[in-house]
Amino acid sequence: MSLLSKLRCITVDVTGTLIAYKGELGDYYCMAAKSVGLPCPDYKRMHEGFKLAYTEMAKKYPCFGHAAKLPTIVWWKTCVKNSFIKAGYDYDEETFEKIFRRIYASFGSSAPYSVFADSQPFLRWARGEGLLVGLVSNAEYRYQDVILPALGLEQGSEWDFGVFSGLEGVEKPDPRIYKIALERAGKLAPEVTLHIGDSMRKDYLPAKSVGMHALLLDRFKTPDAVEWKKSGATVLPDLAAVQEFLASGNKLS
């Protein structure tokens, strides 16, 4: 019996699987600084500052501040301010407010993202096969409400339900986020569900731990993919290959 004939639902990771960031973080921080007449921050320092600030905020206030009832905009404002400070830029409050508004608006729009060419066709194919399609992402509400629709990935035509960490208060790799997805799919059994993502730690292992089928995408030829395959995971280059793999009646390794 082929895997496709067993399935009733496919869940898909978003960033790195369906969409990717365009350009560098520094591009958007530079544009924001220039909009208030300031020179570009150093790209490398800004990138390192952001990584440190984001890691700290995610640890202190996980799921974009869900449990602390911190508004998303306040979470990001603190994160961005700390990013600048760690990179060596301490703007006065009025200047920072203008810069932040520009950055927050940019990342709340479709501008910094691109959709992989095979994403929409794959999602529509899956739904055309009678499968429920869910999105499971460590992301805040703007992915669901603004960004994905603006990118042409609409609930109702490309996907049926979403599980976003900022709305649920649970984030990958916590297996509970996959249990929420099964509930949202109509209390489906995990063995009739396939999860597709690009991270062994956040996607493959926790999905498998709750009994779901899982496979990994290696869009960017990561060196880790060699180890993924050695550990027994099915690894495919893109969603077009996943569609071909499932339509051909293959089984997962």
TIMISE-223111 format. One line per 2 residues: number of its first residue (from 1); their letters; for each residue y, z, x of N, C-alpha, C. Coordinates in Angstrom, 3 decimals. Layout:
<rs>
NUM = A = Y/Z/X/Y/Z/X/Y/Z/X  ...
</rs>
This chain:
<rs>
1 = MS = -1.194/0.000/0.857/0.000/0.000/0.000/1.242/0.000/0.891  2.131/-0.953/0.679/3.327/-1.052/1.527/4.289/0.095/1.238
3 = LL = 5.129/0.380/2.220/6.119/1.441/2.040/7.067/1.114/0.888  7.534/-0.133/0.821/8.503/-0.514/-0.207/7.955/-0.258/-1.613
5 = SK = 6.656/-0.535/-1.818/6.077/-0.353/-3.156/5.995/1.128/-3.549  6.013/2.022/-2.544/5.967/3.465/-2.824/7.353/4.044/-3.111
7 = LR = 8.377/3.395/-2.576/9.716/3.994/-2.592/10.396/3.911/-3.953  11.166/4.969/-4.247/12.038/4.951/-5.422/13.504/5.169/-5.041
9 = CI = 13.731/5.588/-3.784/15.095/5.870/-3.345/15.220/5.665/-1.840  16.378/5.167/-1.430/16.733/5.077/-0.008/18.044/5.832/0.174
11 = TV = 18.087/6.740/1.145/19.352/7.385/1.506/19.783/6.859/2.870  21.094/6.750/3.030/21.632/6.098/4.233/22.777/6.932/4.801
13 = DV = 22.754/7.108/6.106/23.880/7.691/6.833/25.061/6.718/6.735  26.266/7.180/6.981/27.442/6.300/6.848/27.986/5.843/8.211
15 = TG = 28.608/6.752/8.978/29.260/6.343/10.220/28.227/6.034/11.295  28.285/4.816/11.825/27.326/4.367/12.818/26.172/3.604/12.203
17 = TL = 26.011/3.726/10.874/24.927/3.041/10.162/25.475/1.964/9.231  26.464/2.353/8.408/27.112/1.394/7.501/28.472/0.930/8.016
19 = IA = 29.209/1.856/8.646/30.559/1.537/9.125/30.731/2.053/10.555  31.753/1.543/11.240/32.060/1.994/12.602/33.566/2.174/12.735
21 = YK = 33.962/2.985/13.713/35.389/3.125/14.020/35.876/1.881/14.754  37.089/1.479/14.430/37.733/0.355/15.139/38.653/0.915/16.209
23 = GE = 38.621/0.330/17.393/39.547/0.762/18.434/39.224/2.155/18.937  40.217/2.787/19.557/40.042/4.128/20.111/40.905/5.125/19.348
25 = LG = 40.496/6.371/19.430/41.274/7.447/18.818/42.731/7.387/19.292  42.892/7.146/20.587/44.233/7.094/21.177/45.141/6.057/20.546
27 = DY = 44.558/4.969/20.035/45.368/3.920/19.399/46.161/4.503/18.222  45.503/5.323/17.420/46.124/5.858/16.203/47.101/6.991/16.524
29 = YC = 46.767/7.786/17.526/47.674/8.849/17.966/48.901/8.236/18.637  48.699/7.136/19.352/49.804/6.424/19.999/50.760/5.841/18.951
31 = MA = 50.189/5.183/17.938/51.025/4.591/16.876/51.849/5.662/16.175  51.217/6.820/15.949/51.914/7.913/15.264/53.053/8.458/16.111
33 = AK = 52.821/8.610/17.415/53.877/9.103/18.314/55.022/8.100/18.391  54.672/6.825/18.506/55.707/5.771/18.588/56.541/5.708/17.317
35 = SV = 55.934/6.037/16.170/56.662/5.958/14.892/57.813/6.964/14.819  57.757/8.009/15.682/58.868/8.973/15.718/59.651/8.850/17.035
37 = GL = 59.444/7.709/17.714/60.233/7.426/18.913/59.762/8.106/20.179  58.502/8.571/20.190/57.959/9.230/21.379/56.995/8.310/22.117
39 = PC = 56.813/8.514/23.422/55.865/7.682/24.168/54.421/7.994/23.765  53.532/7.070/24.093/52.108/7.251/23.790/51.528/8.440/24.550
41 = PD = 50.757/9.282/23.898/50.005/10.292/24.649/48.949/9.599/25.517  48.557/10.243/26.593/47.515/9.706/27.468/46.189/9.624/26.697
43 = YK = 45.570/8.440/26.694/44.368/8.210/25.886/43.230/9.149/26.266  42.974/9.275/27.574/41.834/10.078/28.015/42.051/11.555/27.674
45 = RM = 43.233/12.067/27.973/43.533/13.471/27.661/43.457/13.727/26.152  43.947/12.753/25.381/43.943/12.898/23.926/42.512/12.937/23.390
47 = HE = 41.673/12.058/23.938/40.278/11.993/23.501/39.559/13.305/23.817  39.762/13.815/25.026/39.129/15.074/25.432/39.672/16.245/24.605
49 = GF = 40.998/16.248/24.379/41.621/17.297/23.570/41.070/17.314/22.158  40.895/16.121/21.579/40.370/16.018/20.219/38.930/16.523/20.156
51 = KL = 38.112/16.126/21.130/36.709/16.565/21.139/36.604/18.085/21.149  37.427/18.724/21.994/37.419/20.194/22.083/37.901/20.831/20.778
53 = AY = 39.028/20.307/20.265/39.610/20.877/19.042/38.681/20.688/17.845  38.075/19.508/17.724/37.174/19.218/16.604/35.949/20.124/16.653
55 = TE = 35.377/20.287/17.860/34.194/21.139/18.018/34.511/22.575/17.623  35.676/23.056/18.047/36.094/24.419/17.702/36.273/24.596/16.199
57 = MA = 36.948/23.628/15.569/37.193/23.724/14.123/35.890/23.632/13.333  35.008/22.734/13.765/33.727/22.561/13.053/32.867/23.813/13.154
59 = KK = 33.010/24.538/14.262/32.248/25.781/14.433/32.870/26.917/13.612  34.192/27.006/13.653/34.906/28.088/12.960/34.949/27.868/11.449
61 = YP = 35.205/26.632/11.049/35.299/26.285/9.624/34.421/25.064/9.337  33.086/25.254/9.273/32.206/24.098/9.067/32.456/23.391/7.739
63 = CF = 31.939/22.174/7.665/32.064/21.362/6.439/33.526/21.216/6.026  34.391/21.033/7.020/35.829/20.813/6.774/36.457/21.953/5.975
65 = GH = 35.983/23.184/6.284/36.581/24.370/5.673/36.088/24.703/4.284  34.943/24.130/3.887/34.439/24.301/2.518/34.268/25.774/2.133
67 = AA = 33.527/26.536/2.951/33.240/27.942/2.614/34.503/28.802/2.606  35.439/28.487/3.501/36.691/29.258/3.595/37.725/28.809/2.557
69 = KL = 37.323/27.797/1.747/38.232/27.209/0.741/39.542/26.716/1.382  39.395/26.197/2.589/40.529/25.640/3.318/40.758/24.207/2.836
71 = PT = 41.943/23.864/2.357/42.170/22.478/1.944/41.912/21.515/3.109  41.336/20.366/2.804/40.995/19.385/3.844/42.192/19.056/4.725
73 = IV = 43.355/18.888/4.122/44.543/18.510/4.888/44.933/19.623/5.874  44.722/20.878/5.485/45.036/22.006/6.382/44.037/22.036/7.540
75 = WW = 42.763/21.777/7.231/41.735/21.718/8.279/42.113/20.674/9.329  42.454/19.470/8.858/42.788/18.385/9.784/44.103/18.647/10.520
77 = KT = 45.051/19.252/9.820/46.344/19.544/10.463/46.151/20.493/11.645  45.336/21.533/11.455/45.045/22.481/12.523/44.316/21.779/13.664
79 = CV = 43.342/20.951/13.305/42.555/20.226/14.305/43.439/19.282/15.131  44.292/18.526/14.469/45.152/17.563/15.165/46.171/18.288/16.046
81 = KN = 46.755/19.367/15.524/47.728/20.140/16.318/47.077/20.684/17.588  45.870/21.251/17.434/45.150/21.775/18.592/44.734/20.667/19.557
83 = SF = 44.456/19.484/19.015/44.111/18.333/19.867/45.274/17.997/20.793  46.473/17.935/20.212/47.668/17.641/21.018/47.924/18.742/22.055
85 = IK = 47.797/19.995/21.630/48.061/21.109/22.547/47.077/21.090/23.711  45.796/20.868/23.417/44.781/20.824/24.475/44.990/19.632/25.402
87 = AG = 45.621/18.582/24.881/45.909/17.400/25.711/47.229/17.557/26.476  47.935/18.673/26.211/49.170/18.942/26.950/50.446/18.545/26.231
89 = YD = 50.363/18.355/24.899/51.542/17.949/24.122/51.814/18.997/23.045  52.911/19.718/23.184/53.252/20.750/22.209/54.582/20.371/21.547
91 = YD = 54.497/19.608/20.451/55.692/19.115/19.771/56.299/20.210/18.894  57.595/20.097/18.633/58.194/21.027/17.680/57.644/20.724/16.284
93 = EE = 57.782/21.684/15.373/57.123/21.620/14.064/57.517/20.376/13.268  58.792/20.045/13.279/59.269/18.885/12.506/58.677/17.588/13.051
95 = TF = 58.678/17.468/14.377/58.126/16.256/15.006/56.629/16.157/14.738  55.927/17.277/14.915/54.477/17.261/14.689/54.159/16.894/13.246
97 = EK = 54.925/17.417/12.290/54.686/17.125/10.879/54.730/15.624/10.614  55.700/14.940/11.198/55.830/13.482/11.019/54.650/12.748/11.658
99 = IF = 54.276/13.187/12.863/53.147/12.555/13.567/51.856/12.774/12.783  51.658/14.000/12.339/50.431/14.321/11.617/50.308/13.515/10.326
101 = RR = 51.392/13.410/9.585/51.347/12.650/8.329/50.874/11.221/8.568  51.359/10.637/9.647/50.973/9.257/9.978/49.473/9.186/10.320
103 = IY = 49.004/10.137/11.126/47.591/10.147/11.525/46.690/10.402/10.315  47.065/11.374/9.481/46.247/11.724/8.320/46.157/10.551/7.344
105 = AS = 47.284/9.873/7.164/47.294/8.703/6.272/46.423/7.581/6.837  46.501/7.365/8.157/45.697/6.299/8.796/44.215/6.535/8.573
107 = FG = 43.753/7.768/8.856/42.325/8.057/8.754/41.871/8.293/7.313  42.789/8.291/6.384/42.438/8.354/4.968/42.486/6.983/4.320
109 = SS = 42.639/5.946/5.148/42.659/4.570/4.650/41.506/3.799/5.299  41.387/2.529/4.976/40.308/1.722/5.565/40.668/1.217/6.968
111 = AP = 41.929/1.417/7.398/42.419/0.822/8.648/41.567/1.103/9.886  41.124/2.358/10.129/40.398/2.612/11.374/38.908/2.258/11.345
113 = YS = 38.438/1.663/10.243/37.009/1.447/10.088/36.677/-0.027/9.878  35.481/-0.403/10.293/34.969/-1.726/9.948/33.566/-1.560/9.383
115 = VF = 33.192/-2.451/8.476/31.864/-2.402/7.870/30.960/-3.375/8.611  29.782/-2.942/8.985/28.829/-3.859/9.613/28.482/-4.963/8.622
117 = AD = 28.309/-6.176/9.143/28.122/-7.350/8.280/26.893/-7.236/7.379  25.889/-6.478/7.805/24.660/-6.393/7.003/24.647/-5.206/6.029
119 = SQ = 25.702/-4.392/6.027/25.683/-3.176/5.204/25.676/-3.480/3.711  26.680/-4.226/3.255/26.762/-4.522/1.828/25.544/-5.313/1.333
121 = PF = 25.120/-6.375/2.063/23.926/-7.101/1.603/22.683/-6.216/1.514  22.515/-5.305/2.481/21.330/-4.433/2.455/21.368/-3.492/1.252
123 = LR = 22.512/-2.854/1.032/22.622/-1.904/-0.080/22.387/-2.610/-1.414  22.945/-3.806/-1.545/22.757/-4.556/-2.801/21.312/-5.019/-2.965
125 = WA = 20.692/-5.394/-1.847/19.281/-5.782/-1.896/18.426/-4.601/-2.363  18.666/-3.434/-1.780/17.877/-2.245/-2.134/18.019/-1.924/-3.618
127 = RG = 19.255/-1.959/-4.118/19.471/-1.668/-5.538/18.842/-2.757/-6.410  18.864/-4.003/-5.915/18.230/-5.119/-6.631/16.720/-4.981/-6.711
129 = EG = 16.156/-4.236/-5.758/14.710/-3.961/-5.766/14.370/-2.794/-6.697  15.393/-2.254/-7.363/15.173/-1.166/-8.298/15.212/0.212/-7.669
131 = LL = 15.680/0.275/-6.412/15.751/1.560/-5.720/17.092/2.235/-5.959  17.068/3.553/-6.055/18.312/4.320/-6.031/18.804/4.337/-4.588
133 = VG = 20.109/4.236/-4.400/20.682/4.284/-3.048/21.667/5.447/-2.976  21.420/6.346/-2.031/22.304/7.487/-1.826/22.895/7.474/-0.435
135 = LV = 24.086/8.008/-0.290/24.721/8.155/1.017/24.701/9.633/1.395  24.328/9.920/2.634/24.293/11.298/3.138/25.112/11.323/4.419
137 = SN = 26.246/12.046/4.379/27.184/11.953/5.498/27.903/13.274/5.758  28.095/13.568/7.046/28.982/14.670/7.438/30.414/14.139/7.368
139 = AE = 30.972/14.194/6.191/32.307/13.629/5.965/32.980/14.378/4.826  34.321/14.246/4.756/35.042/14.919/3.682/35.253/13.975/2.504
141 = YR = 35.907/14.500/1.472/35.959/13.810/0.180/36.569/12.422/0.256  37.445/12.164/1.256/38.125/10.868/1.288/37.171/9.707/1.554
143 = YQ = 36.024/9.975/2.198/35.016/8.915/2.373/34.580/8.406/1.007  34.254/9.359/0.124/33.748/8.986/-1.203/34.829/8.368/-2.077
145 = DV = 35.995/9.001/-2.100/37.025/8.644/-3.077/37.931/7.493/-2.651  38.136/7.355/-1.332/39.144/6.397/-0.864/38.586/5.380/0.130
147 = IL = 37.994/5.879/1.218/37.674/5.009/2.353/36.579/3.998/2.030  35.447/4.472/1.523/34.350/3.535/1.238/34.724/2.506/0.171
149 = PA = 35.351/2.921/-0.948/35.778/1.894/-1.909/36.745/0.871/-1.296  37.659/1.348/-0.444/38.618/0.430/0.190/37.931/-0.548/1.133
151 = LG = 36.756/-0.161/1.636/35.988/-1.032/2.537/35.029/-1.944/1.772  35.058/-1.852/0.443/34.185/-2.713/-0.370/32.797/-2.139/-0.584
153 = LE = 32.613/-0.834/-0.275/31.327/-0.182/-0.534/31.524/0.762/-1.715  31.281/0.235/-2.896/31.643/0.935/-4.138/30.445/1.634/-4.768
155 = QG = 30.712/2.842/-5.271/29.692/3.521/-6.060/29.461/2.713/-7.327  28.190/2.426/-7.618/27.880/1.629/-8.809/27.514/0.198/-8.482
157 = SE = 27.984/-0.320/-7.347/27.568/-1.671/-6.956/26.817/-1.666/-5.624  27.224/-0.776/-4.687/26.507/-0.682/-3.412/25.681/0.605/-3.304
159 = WD = 26.109/1.667/-3.961/25.374/2.934/-3.881/25.492/3.694/-5.190  24.518/4.584/-5.409/24.429/5.298/-6.688/24.975/6.717/-6.624
161 = FG = 24.715/7.418/-5.533/25.190/8.800/-5.418/25.496/9.102/-3.961  26.370/10.090/-3.758/26.738/10.483/-2.399/26.564/11.976/-2.194
163 = VF = 26.203/12.348/-0.977/26.127/13.755/-0.579/26.984/13.878/0.688  28.193/14.411/0.514/29.152/14.493/1.616/29.366/15.971/1.966
165 = SG = 29.237/16.284/3.252/29.234/17.686/3.683/30.480/18.451/3.240  31.637/17.792/3.259/32.877/18.465/2.889/32.941/18.839/1.417
167 = LE = 32.119/18.179/0.608/32.062/18.495/-0.835/30.913/19.442/-1.166  29.882/19.450/-0.322/28.674/20.238/-0.609/28.652/21.584/0.101
169 = GV = 29.356/21.684/1.235/29.306/22.922/2.005/28.056/23.048/2.860  27.356/21.961/3.035/26.168/21.899/3.898/26.284/20.620/4.712
171 = EK = 25.949/20.698/6.012/26.068/19.495/6.834/24.817/19.268/7.681  24.610/18.014/8.052/23.512/17.690/8.960/23.738/18.430/10.284
173 = PD = 22.679/18.890/10.942/21.259/18.610/10.670/20.573/19.614/9.738  21.304/20.375/8.960/20.696/21.335/8.030/19.848/20.554/7.006
175 = PR = 18.546/20.816/6.948/17.687/20.070/6.020/18.116/20.196/4.558  18.900/21.254/4.239/19.318/21.446/2.833/20.120/20.264/2.303
177 = IY = 20.804/19.542/3.201/21.608/18.406/2.713/20.694/17.301/2.175  19.496/17.202/2.753/18.528/16.205/2.268/17.863/16.677/0.970
179 = KI = 17.704/17.987/0.832/17.182/18.517/-0.431/18.180/18.286/-1.567  19.465/18.405/-1.250/20.508/18.109/-2.239/20.421/16.642/-2.656
181 = AL = 20.194/15.763/-1.672/20.076/14.323/-1.971/18.904/14.065/-2.921  17.781/14.724/-2.699/16.618/14.546/-3.581/16.918/15.032/-4.999
183 = ER = 17.629/16.149/-5.090/18.060/16.671/-6.402/18.948/15.656/-7.106  19.924/15.141/-6.327/20.899/14.210/-6.883/20.246/12.898/-7.337
185 = AG = 19.129/12.575/-6.700/18.403/11.348/-7.065/17.548/11.546/-8.316  17.624/12.735/-8.895/16.852/13.002/-10.109/15.602/13.810/-9.822
187 = KL = 15.725/14.730/-8.844/14.605/15.599/-8.439/13.394/14.770/-8.014  13.651/13.758/-7.214/12.569/12.911/-6.712/11.742/13.649/-5.670
189 = AP = 10.480/13.264/-5.571/9.622/13.795/-4.505/10.066/13.164/-3.185  10.046/13.929/-2.083/10.491/13.377/-0.800/9.663/12.182/-0.336
191 = EV = 8.381/12.154/-0.707/7.517/11.060/-0.214/7.814/9.701/-0.845  8.690/9.667/-1.843/9.092/8.366/-2.398/10.523/8.009/-1.963
193 = TL = 10.984/8.691/-0.918/12.353/8.498/-0.442/12.357/8.184/1.055  13.181/7.231/1.441/13.344/6.855/2.853/14.777/7.129/3.275
195 = HI = 14.942/7.812/4.417/16.283/8.004/4.969/16.461/7.134/6.200  17.643/6.508/6.286/17.990/5.639/7.414/19.245/6.191/8.081
197 = GD = 19.195/6.403/9.382/20.365/6.895/10.106/20.314/6.502/11.567  21.265/7.015/12.343/21.335/6.631/13.755/21.216/7.816/14.705
199 = SM = 20.793/8.980/14.181/20.680/10.172/15.016/19.321/10.840/14.804  18.593/11.031/15.902/17.310/11.743/15.822/17.532/13.165/15.300
201 = RK = 18.568/13.852/15.839/18.816/15.258/15.511/19.370/15.445/14.097  20.293/14.564/13.696/20.969/14.769/12.408/20.316/14.021/11.246
203 = DY = 19.628/12.940/11.551/19.057/12.113/10.483/17.529/12.201/10.422  16.883/11.732/11.481/15.429/11.570/11.458/14.677/12.893/11.281
205 = LP = 14.920/13.837/12.186/14.135/15.083/12.176/14.340/15.921/10.907  15.587/16.165/10.467/15.734/16.974/9.242/15.213/16.274/7.988
207 = AK = 15.348/14.941/7.912/14.810/14.215/6.750/13.288/14.323/6.729  12.663/14.160/7.880/11.199/14.276/7.973/10.743/15.703/7.649
209 = SV = 11.573/16.679/8.050/11.184/18.087/7.850/11.066/18.465/6.379  11.766/17.720/5.510/11.647/18.012/4.062/10.631/17.083/3.389
211 = GM = 9.972/16.228/4.199/8.917/15.377/3.661/9.302/13.942/3.367  10.556/13.577/3.674/11.001/12.200/3.443/10.458/11.275/4.533
213 = HA = 10.353/9.994/4.220/10.146/8.985/5.256/11.487/8.813/5.973  11.434/8.365/7.223/12.693/8.165/7.951/12.517/7.093/9.012
215 = LL = 13.614/6.389/9.282/13.641/5.474/10.429/15.039/5.496/11.022  15.127/5.013/12.247/16.395/5.059/12.978/16.917/3.671/13.284
217 = LD = 18.237/3.540/13.240/18.908/2.317/13.664/19.430/2.504/15.072  19.317/1.450/15.871/19.875/1.456/17.225/20.818/0.261/17.352
219 = RF = 21.964/0.360/16.678/22.920/-0.753/16.677/23.568/-0.972/18.042  23.704/0.106/18.813/24.490/0.028/20.054/23.636/0.131/21.315
221 = KT = 22.306/-0.099/21.146/21.381/-0.072/22.283/21.526/1.202/23.120  21.438/2.333/22.452/21.541/3.612/23.136/20.306/3.868/23.997
223 = PD = 20.492/4.431/25.182/19.332/4.754/26.035/18.355/5.713/25.352  18.862/6.526/24.414/18.008/7.491/23.703/16.912/6.813/22.882
225 = AV = 17.134/5.548/22.525/16.180/4.854/21.652/14.791/4.760/22.281  14.724/4.722/23.604/13.424/4.671/24.294/12.628/5.931/23.964
227 = EW = 13.311/7.088/24.043/12.660/8.359/23.728/12.324/8.459/22.245  13.216/7.918/21.396/12.939/7.924/19.962/11.600/7.239/19.671
229 = KK = 11.431/6.064/20.285/10.193/5.296/20.059/8.984/6.041/20.610  9.158/6.650/21.790/8.049/7.397/22.402/7.613/8.560/21.518
231 = SG = 8.580/9.133/20.793/8.254/10.280/19.935/7.594/9.847/18.621  7.486/8.531/18.419/6.785/8.027/17.237/7.674/7.496/16.131
233 = AT = 8.986/7.497/16.346/9.906/7.016/15.303/9.908/5.490/15.250  10.068/4.960/14.048/10.334/3.523/13.891/11.813/3.313/14.155
235 = VL = 12.130/2.426/15.107/13.520/2.164/15.502/13.788/0.675/15.340  14.818/0.335/14.560/15.156/-1.067/14.307/16.616/-1.317/14.680
237 = PD = 16.972/-2.566/15.022/18.318/-2.832/15.544/19.439/-2.801/14.516  19.134/-3.090/13.251/20.196/-3.141/12.239/19.579/-3.125/10.841
239 = LA = 20.440/-3.165/9.837/19.939/-3.090/8.453/19.277/-4.385/7.998  19.677/-5.496/8.596/19.000/-6.769/8.283/17.536/-6.672/8.700
241 = AV = 17.298/-6.045/9.854/15.924/-5.858/10.329/15.163/-4.877/9.442  15.864/-3.859/8.925/15.230/-2.903/8.002/14.798/-3.630/6.729
243 = QE = 15.683/-4.472/6.204/15.359/-5.233/4.989/14.126/-6.108/5.214  14.103/-6.802/6.345/12.966/-7.676/6.671/11.694/-6.836/6.830
245 = FL = 11.824/-5.701/7.510/10.687/-4.803/7.742/10.091/-4.329/6.410  10.956/-3.902/5.488/10.466/-3.402/4.205/9.938/-4.527/3.318
247 = AS = 10.659/-5.653/3.295/10.255/-6.778/2.431/8.944/-7.398/2.895  8.627/-7.254/4.180/7.377/-7.826/4.723/6.164/-6.943/4.479
249 = GN = 6.392/-5.807/3.831/5.259/-4.942/3.495/4.786/-4.046/4.616  5.657/-3.811/5.590/5.288/-2.966/6.738/5.221/-1.489/6.348
251 = KL = 4.507/-0.744/7.196/4.465/0.722/7.082/5.151/1.315/8.288  5.692/2.530/8.136/6.351/3.198/9.258/5.318/3.688/10.250
253 = S = 5.727/3.725/11.533/4.833/4.237/12.569/4.771/5.760/12.472
</rs>
